[in-house]
């Protein structure tokens, strides 16, 4: 079960990371800088979750 949870965490975090960057670029293009910052914050949080998941044992 732990392997399945790691796979779900990995792919979910990768999806949030990529979508956060794409949506931040889109929001910045539309001059929505607060929304762009929130999307980048979500992207950084996804990388934090990913690193926490794989660094602990």
mmCIF file as gemmi writes it, N, C-alpha and C atoms, coordinates in Angstrom:
data_model
loop_
_atom_site.group_PDB
_atom_site.id
_atom_site.type_symbol
_atom_site.label_atom_id
_atom_site.label_alt_id
_atom_site.label_comp_id
_atom_site.label_asym_id
_atom_site.label_entity_id
_atom_site.label_seq_id
_atom_site.pdbx_PDB_ins_code
_atom_site.Cartn_x
_atom_site.Cartn_y
_atom_site.Cartn_z
_atom_site.occupancy
_atom_site.B_iso_or_equiv
_atom_site.pdbx_formal_charge
_atom_site.auth_seq_id
_atom_site.auth_asym_id
_atom_site.pdbx_PDB_model_num
ATOM 1 N N . UNK Axp A 1 ? 0.812 -1.192 0 1 0 ? 1 A 1
ATOM 2 C CA . UNK Axp A 1 ? 0 0 0 1 0 ? 1 A 1
ATOM 3 C C . UNK Axp A 1 ? 0.855 1.256 0 1 0 ? 1 A 1
ATOM 4 N N . UNK Axp A 2 ? 2.012 1.2 0.646 1 0 ? 2 A 1
ATOM 5 C CA . UNK Axp A 2 ? 2.885 2.375 0.699 1 0 ? 2 A 1
ATOM 6 C C . UNK Axp A 2 ? 3.413 2.74 -0.683 1 0 ? 2 A 1
ATOM 7 N N . UNK Axp A 3 ? 3.66 1.73 -1.517 1 0 ? 3 A 1
ATOM 8 C CA . UNK Axp A 3 ? 4.141 2.023 -2.867 1 0 ? 3 A 1
ATOM 9 C C . UNK Axp A 3 ? 3.082 2.728 -3.694 1 0 ? 3 A 1
ATOM 10 N N . UNK Axp A 4 ? 1.838 2.316 -3.54 1 0 ? 4 A 1
ATOM 11 C CA . UNK Axp A 4 ? 0.749 2.971 -4.27 1 0 ? 4 A 1
ATOM 12 C C . UNK Axp A 4 ? 0.583 4.418 -3.816 1 0 ? 4 A 1
ATOM 13 N N . UNK Axp A 5 ? 0.713 4.664 -2.521 1 0 ? 5 A 1
ATOM 14 C CA . UNK Axp A 5 ? 0.587 6.028 -2.009 1 0 ? 5 A 1
ATOM 15 C C . UNK Axp A 5 ? 1.726 6.901 -2.519 1 0 ? 5 A 1
ATOM 16 N N . UNK Axp A 6 ? 2.926 6.35 -2.615 1 0 ? 6 A 1
ATOM 17 C CA . UNK Axp A 6 ? 4.051 7.112 -3.148 1 0 ? 6 A 1
ATOM 18 C C . UNK Axp A 6 ? 3.855 7.438 -4.621 1 0 ? 6 A 1
ATOM 19 N N . UNK Axp A 7 ? 3.313 6.484 -5.372 1 0 ? 7 A 1
ATOM 20 C CA . UNK Axp A 7 ? 3.063 6.749 -6.793 1 0 ? 7 A 1
ATOM 21 C C . UNK Axp A 7 ? 2.005 7.831 -6.972 1 0 ? 7 A 1
ATOM 22 N N . UNK Axp A 8 ? 0.946 7.766 -6.178 1 0 ? 8 A 1
ATOM 23 C CA . UNK Axp A 8 ? -0.105 8.781 -6.267 1 0 ? 8 A 1
ATOM 24 C C . UNK Axp A 8 ? 0.442 10.145 -5.875 1 0 ? 8 A 1
ATOM 25 N N . UNK Axp A 9 ? 1.246 10.187 -4.818 1 0 ? 9 A 1
ATOM 26 C CA . UNK Axp A 9 ? 1.852 11.452 -4.392 1 0 ? 9 A 1
ATOM 27 C C . UNK Axp A 9 ? 2.785 11.992 -5.46 1 0 ? 9 A 1
ATOM 28 N N . UNK Axp A 10 ? 3.569 11.116 -6.061 1 0 ? 10 A 1
ATOM 29 C CA . UNK Axp A 10 ? 4.511 11.551 -7.095 1 0 ? 10 A 1
ATOM 30 C C . UNK Axp A 10 ? 3.789 12.169 -8.278 1 0 ? 10 A 1
ATOM 31 N N . UNK Axp A 11 ? 2.837 11.434 -8.852 1 0 ? 11 A 1
ATOM 32 C CA . UNK Axp A 11 ? 2.169 11.937 -10.049 1 0 ? 11 A 1
ATOM 33 C C . UNK Axp A 11 ? 1.246 13.122 -9.756 1 0 ? 11 A 1
ATOM 34 N N . UNK Axp A 12 ? 0.634 13.136 -8.585 1 0 ? 12 A 1
ATOM 35 C CA . UNK Axp A 12 ? -0.191 14.28 -8.212 1 0 ? 12 A 1
ATOM 36 C C . UNK Axp A 12 ? 0.636 15.532 -8.023 1 0 ? 12 A 1
ATOM 37 N N . UNK Axp A 13 ? 1.789 15.396 -7.395 1 0 ? 13 A 1
ATOM 38 C CA . UNK Axp A 13 ? 2.664 16.553 -7.19 1 0 ? 13 A 1
ATOM 39 C C . UNK Axp A 13 ? 3.245 17.052 -8.501 1 0 ? 13 A 1
ATOM 40 N N . UNK Axp A 14 ? 3.603 16.136 -9.376 1 0 ? 14 A 1
ATOM 41 C CA . UNK Axp A 14 ? 4.118 16.545 -10.692 1 0 ? 14 A 1
ATOM 42 C C . UNK Axp A 14 ? 3.041 17.295 -11.472 1 0 ? 14 A 1
ATOM 43 N N . UNK Axp A 15 ? 1.804 16.812 -11.416 1 0 ? 15 A 1
ATOM 44 C CA . UNK Axp A 15 ? 0.712 17.477 -12.129 1 0 ? 15 A 1
ATOM 45 C C . UNK Axp A 15 ? 0.465 18.876 -11.574 1 0 ? 15 A 1
ATOM 46 N N . UNK Axp A 16 ? 0.446 19.018 -10.26 1 0 ? 16 A 1
ATOM 47 C CA . UNK Axp A 16 ? 0.228 20.334 -9.65 1 0 ? 16 A 1
ATOM 48 C C . UNK Axp A 16 ? 1.394 21.259 -9.966 1 0 ? 16 A 1
ATOM 49 N N . UNK Axp A 17 ? 2.612 20.717 -9.958 1 0 ? 17 A 1
ATOM 50 C CA . UNK Axp A 17 ? 3.792 21.526 -10.256 1 0 ? 17 A 1
ATOM 51 C C . UNK Axp A 17 ? 3.735 22.091 -11.681 1 0 ? 17 A 1
ATOM 52 N N . UNK Axp A 18 ? 3.451 21.24 -12.648 1 0 ? 18 A 1
ATOM 53 C CA . UNK Axp A 18 ? 3.399 21.679 -14.04 1 0 ? 18 A 1
ATOM 54 C C . UNK Axp A 18 ? 2.221 22.62 -14.273 1 0 ? 18 A 1
ATOM 55 N N . UNK Axp A 19 ? 1.053 22.256 -13.78 1 0 ? 19 A 1
ATOM 56 C CA . UNK Axp A 19 ? -0.112 23.119 -13.975 1 0 ? 19 A 1
ATOM 57 C C . UNK Axp A 19 ? 0.039 24.454 -13.264 1 0 ? 19 A 1
ATOM 58 N N . UNK Axp A 20 ? 0.702 24.456 -12.102 1 0 ? 20 A 1
ATOM 59 C CA . UNK Axp A 20 ? 0.934 25.714 -11.39 1 0 ? 20 A 1
ATOM 60 C C . UNK Axp A 20 ? 1.776 26.668 -12.207 1 0 ? 20 A 1
ATOM 61 N N . UNK Axp A 21 ? 2.818 26.149 -12.848 1 0 ? 21 A 1
ATOM 62 C CA . UNK Axp A 21 ? 3.672 26.998 -13.679 1 0 ? 21 A 1
ATOM 63 C C . UNK Axp A 21 ? 2.932 27.475 -14.918 1 0 ? 21 A 1
ATOM 64 N N . UNK Axp A 22 ? 2.202 26.594 -15.564 1 0 ? 22 A 1
ATOM 65 C CA . UNK Axp A 22 ? 1.458 26.97 -16.766 1 0 ? 22 A 1
ATOM 66 C C . UNK Axp A 22 ? 0.392 28.013 -16.436 1 0 ? 22 A 1
ATOM 67 N N . UNK Axp A 23 ? -0.345 27.79 -15.363 1 0 ? 23 A 1
ATOM 68 C CA . UNK Axp A 23 ? -1.39 28.754 -15.001 1 0 ? 23 A 1
ATOM 69 C C . UNK Axp A 23 ? -0.799 30.071 -14.517 1 0 ? 23 A 1
ATOM 70 N N . UNK Axp A 24 ? 0.366 30.034 -13.879 1 0 ? 24 A 1
ATOM 71 C CA . UNK Axp A 24 ? 1.018 31.279 -13.469 1 0 ? 24 A 1
ATOM 72 C C . UNK Axp A 24 ? 1.45 32.096 -14.682 1 0 ? 24 A 1
ATOM 73 N N . UNK Axp A 25 ? 1.99 31.426 -15.682 1 0 ? 25 A 1
ATOM 74 C CA . UNK Axp A 25 ? 2.351 32.141 -16.909 1 0 ? 25 A 1
ATOM 75 C C . UNK Axp A 25 ? 1.131 32.742 -17.588 1 0 ? 25 A 1
ATOM 76 N N . UNK Axp A 26 ? 0.048 31.993 -17.61 1 0 ? 26 A 1
ATOM 77 C CA . UNK Axp A 26 ? -1.191 32.484 -18.21 1 0 ? 26 A 1
ATOM 78 C C . UNK Axp A 26 ? -1.74 33.674 -17.429 1 0 ? 26 A 1
ATOM 79 N N . UNK Axp A 27 ? -1.71 33.603 -16.101 1 0 ? 27 A 1
ATOM 80 C CA . UNK Axp A 27 ? -2.21 34.694 -15.278 1 0 ? 27 A 1
ATOM 81 C C . UNK Axp A 27 ? -1.325 35.931 -15.413 1 0 ? 27 A 1
ATOM 82 N N . UNK Axp A 28 ? -0.018 35.749 -15.473 1 0 ? 28 A 1
ATOM 83 C CA . UNK Axp A 28 ? 0.886 36.889 -15.646 1 0 ? 28 A 1
ATOM 84 C C . UNK Axp A 28 ? 0.685 37.545 -17.006 1 0 ? 28 A 1
ATOM 85 N N . UNK Axp A 29 ? 0.403 36.749 -18.014 1 0 ? 29 A 1
ATOM 86 C CA . UNK Axp A 29 ? 0.134 37.284 -19.349 1 0 ? 29 A 1
ATOM 87 C C . UNK Axp A 29 ? -1.113 38.164 -19.344 1 0 ? 29 A 1
ATOM 88 N N . UNK Axp A 30 ? -2.091 37.815 -18.505 1 0 ? 30 A 1
ATOM 89 C CA . UNK Axp A 30 ? -3.322 38.586 -18.4 1 0 ? 30 A 1
ATOM 90 C C . UNK Axp A 30 ? -3.243 39.669 -17.329 1 0 ? 30 A 1
ATOM 91 N N . UNK Axp A 31 ? -2.05 39.947 -16.816 1 0 ? 31 A 1
ATOM 92 C CA . UNK Axp A 31 ? -1.802 40.974 -15.789 1 0 ? 31 A 1
ATOM 93 C C . UNK Axp A 31 ? -2.516 40.673 -14.475 1 0 ? 31 A 1
ATOM 94 N N . UNK Axp A 32 ? -2.71 39.416 -14.163 1 0 ? 32 A 1
ATOM 95 C CA . UNK Axp A 32 ? -3.283 38.982 -12.882 1 0 ? 32 A 1
ATOM 96 C C . UNK Axp A 32 ? -2.137 38.486 -12.012 1 0 ? 32 A 1
ATOM 97 N N . UNK Axp A 33 ? -1.373 39.429 -11.46 1 0 ? 33 A 1
ATOM 98 C CA . UNK Axp A 33 ? -0.133 39.07 -10.781 1 0 ? 33 A 1
ATOM 99 C C . UNK Axp A 33 ? -0.373 38.374 -9.445 1 0 ? 33 A 1
ATOM 100 N N . UNK Axp A 34 ? -1.458 38.693 -8.767 1 0 ? 34 A 1
ATOM 101 C CA . UNK Axp A 34 ? -1.772 38.001 -7.516 1 0 ? 34 A 1
ATOM 102 C C . UNK Axp A 34 ? -2.097 36.535 -7.791 1 0 ? 34 A 1
ATOM 103 N N . UNK Axp A 35 ? -2.866 36.286 -8.81 1 0 ? 35 A 1
ATOM 104 C CA . UNK Axp A 35 ? -3.195 34.91 -9.188 1 0 ? 35 A 1
ATOM 105 C C . UNK Axp A 35 ? -1.945 34.157 -9.638 1 0 ? 35 A 1
ATOM 106 N N . UNK Axp A 36 ? -1.054 34.842 -10.323 1 0 ? 36 A 1
ATOM 107 C CA . UNK Axp A 36 ? 0.192 34.201 -10.746 1 0 ? 36 A 1
ATOM 108 C C . UNK Axp A 36 ? 1.027 33.809 -9.537 1 0 ? 36 A 1
ATOM 109 N N . UNK Axp A 37 ? 1.073 34.672 -8.535 1 0 ? 37 A 1
ATOM 110 C CA . UNK Axp A 37 ? 1.813 34.361 -7.318 1 0 ? 37 A 1
ATOM 111 C C . UNK Axp A 37 ? 1.222 33.176 -6.577 1 0 ? 37 A 1
ATOM 112 N N . UNK Axp A 38 ? -0.097 33.098 -6.533 1 0 ? 38 A 1
ATOM 113 C CA . UNK Axp A 38 ? -0.76 31.978 -5.862 1 0 ? 38 A 1
ATOM 114 C C . UNK Axp A 38 ? -0.477 30.671 -6.603 1 0 ? 38 A 1
ATOM 115 N N . UNK Axp A 39 ? -0.487 30.712 -7.923 1 0 ? 39 A 1
ATOM 116 C CA . UNK Axp A 39 ? -0.182 29.511 -8.705 1 0 ? 39 A 1
ATOM 117 C C . UNK Axp A 39 ? 1.26 29.069 -8.496 1 0 ? 39 A 1
ATOM 118 N N . UNK Axp A 40 ? 2.179 30.033 -8.418 1 0 ? 40 A 1
ATOM 119 C CA . UNK Axp A 40 ? 3.571 29.673 -8.162 1 0 ? 40 A 1
ATOM 120 C C . UNK Axp A 40 ? 3.753 29.128 -6.756 1 0 ? 40 A 1
ATOM 121 N N . UNK Axp A 41 ? 2.994 29.665 -5.801 1 0 ? 41 A 1
ATOM 122 C CA . UNK Axp A 41 ? 3.043 29.148 -4.437 1 0 ? 41 A 1
ATOM 123 C C . UNK Axp A 41 ? 2.55 27.699 -4.388 1 0 ? 41 A 1
ATOM 124 N N . UNK Axp A 42 ? 1.493 27.396 -5.128 1 0 ? 42 A 1
ATOM 125 C CA . UNK Axp A 42 ? 0.993 26.019 -5.199 1 0 ? 42 A 1
ATOM 126 C C . UNK Axp A 42 ? 2.029 25.099 -5.845 1 0 ? 42 A 1
ATOM 127 N N . UNK Axp A 43 ? 2.727 25.615 -6.846 1 0 ? 43 A 1
ATOM 128 C CA . UNK Axp A 43 ? 3.76 24.83 -7.508 1 0 ? 43 A 1
ATOM 129 C C . UNK Axp A 43 ? 4.915 24.517 -6.565 1 0 ? 43 A 1
ATOM 130 N N . UNK Axp A 44 ? 5.331 25.503 -5.787 1 0 ? 44 A 1
ATOM 131 C CA . UNK Axp A 44 ? 6.406 25.29 -4.819 1 0 ? 44 A 1
ATOM 132 C C . UNK Axp A 44 ? 5.958 24.328 -3.718 1 0 ? 44 A 1
ATOM 133 N N . UNK Axp A 45 ? 4.715 24.449 -3.269 1 0 ? 45 A 1
ATOM 134 C CA . UNK Axp A 45 ? 4.199 23.542 -2.245 1 0 ? 45 A 1
ATOM 135 C C . UNK Axp A 45 ? 4.165 22.102 -2.755 1 0 ? 45 A 1
ATOM 136 N N . UNK Axp A 46 ? 3.822 21.922 -4.019 1 0 ? 46 A 1
ATOM 137 C CA . UNK Axp A 46 ? 3.807 20.576 -4.598 1 0 ? 46 A 1
ATOM 138 C C . UNK Axp A 46 ? 5.205 19.972 -4.617 1 0 ? 46 A 1
ATOM 139 N N . UNK Axp A 47 ? 6.207 20.785 -4.926 1 0 ? 47 A 1
ATOM 140 C CA . UNK Axp A 47 ? 7.585 20.289 -4.891 1 0 ? 47 A 1
ATOM 141 C C . UNK Axp A 47 ? 8.01 19.975 -3.459 1 0 ? 47 A 1
ATOM 142 N N . UNK Axp A 48 ? 7.541 20.754 -2.505 1 0 ? 48 A 1
ATOM 143 C CA . UNK Axp A 48 ? 7.842 20.477 -1.101 1 0 ? 48 A 1
ATOM 144 C C . UNK Axp A 48 ? 7.244 19.159 -0.644 1 0 ? 48 A 1
ATOM 145 N N . UNK Axp A 49 ? 6.006 18.909 -1.021 1 0 ? 49 A 1
ATOM 146 C CA . UNK Axp A 49 ? 5.356 17.638 -0.679 1 0 ? 49 A 1
ATOM 147 C C . UNK Axp A 49 ? 6.097 16.478 -1.323 1 0 ? 49 A 1
ATOM 148 N N . UNK Axp A 50 ? 6.494 16.666 -2.562 1 0 ? 50 A 1
ATOM 149 C CA . UNK Axp A 50 ? 7.211 15.616 -3.269 1 0 ? 50 A 1
ATOM 150 C C . UNK Axp A 50 ? 8.556 15.314 -2.607 1 0 ? 50 A 1
ATOM 151 N N . UNK Axp A 51 ? 9.287 16.342 -2.262 1 0 ? 51 A 1
ATOM 152 C CA . UNK Axp A 51 ? 10.585 16.101 -1.636 1 0 ? 51 A 1
ATOM 153 C C . UNK Axp A 51 ? 10.436 15.521 -0.24 1 0 ? 51 A 1
ATOM 154 N N . UNK Axp A 52 ? 9.432 15.959 0.511 1 0 ? 52 A 1
ATOM 155 C CA . UNK Axp A 52 ? 9.201 15.409 1.853 1 0 ? 52 A 1
ATOM 156 C C . UNK Axp A 52 ? 8.842 13.923 1.769 1 0 ? 52 A 1
ATOM 157 N N . UNK Axp A 53 ? 8.022 13.581 0.794 1 0 ? 53 A 1
ATOM 158 C CA . UNK Axp A 53 ? 7.577 12.195 0.665 1 0 ? 53 A 1
ATOM 159 C C . UNK Axp A 53 ? 8.744 11.258 0.372 1 0 ? 53 A 1
ATOM 160 N N . UNK Axp A 54 ? 9.659 11.689 -0.486 1 0 ? 54 A 1
ATOM 161 C CA . UNK Axp A 54 ? 10.73 10.796 -0.895 1 0 ? 54 A 1
ATOM 162 C C . UNK Axp A 54 ? 11.99 10.93 -0.053 1 0 ? 54 A 1
ATOM 163 N N . UNK Axp A 55 ? 12.102 11.944 0.78 1 0 ? 55 A 1
ATOM 164 C CA . UNK Axp A 55 ? 13.279 12.08 1.632 1 0 ? 55 A 1
ATOM 165 C C . UNK Axp A 55 ? 13.117 11.33 2.947 1 0 ? 55 A 1
ATOM 166 N N . UNK Axp A 56 ? 11.892 11.166 3.418 1 0 ? 56 A 1
ATOM 167 C CA . UNK Axp A 56 ? 11.701 10.442 4.668 1 0 ? 56 A 1
ATOM 168 C C . UNK Axp A 56 ? 11.668 8.944 4.396 1 0 ? 56 A 1
ATOM 169 N N . UNK Axp A 57 ? 11.968 8.192 5.418 1 0 ? 57 A 1
ATOM 170 C CA . UNK Axp A 57 ? 11.976 6.735 5.222 1 0 ? 57 A 1
ATOM 171 C C . UNK Axp A 57 ? 11.183 6.066 6.301 1 0 ? 57 A 1
